[in-house]
Amino acid sequence: MELKLKGVIQEKSYAFAIRCINTCRGIAKEHKEFDMSRQLLRSGTAIGALVREAEHAQSKADFVHKLSIALKEANETSYWLSLLKDTHFISVEVYLSLIADSQELIRMLVSSIKTLKEK
């Protein structure tokens, strides 16, 4: 069963993953910090991977489940971003830019999940 998401979620989650990778690369290089940045790397890239995986879900329920996991990863990513900002591993400017993208993905995923559950 192939269910399709709007290309916008795919594109934004992919672009967000790239930004997380580049941010983590910078943290590792500048601060030699690896634990929190790896968590951000894992959760920030998982969002897009789960959105992509949902394309080939076995059922509508499986599709919603995968999007729900992507939503959890997006929420976790927001946590790591806040922690990295508050421990001064990323600047407020970088944080504000990334958290805005993270929150946008959360809103899009919530909307998609709600719409799918209503059908």
Buried (B, 14 or more C-beta within 10 A) or exposed (E): EEBEBEEEBBEBBBEBBEBBBEBBEBBBEEBEBEEBBBBBBBBBBBBBBBBBBBEEBEEEEBBBBBBBBBBBBBBBBBEBBBBBBEEEBBEEEBBEBBBEBBEBBBEBBBEBBEEBEEE
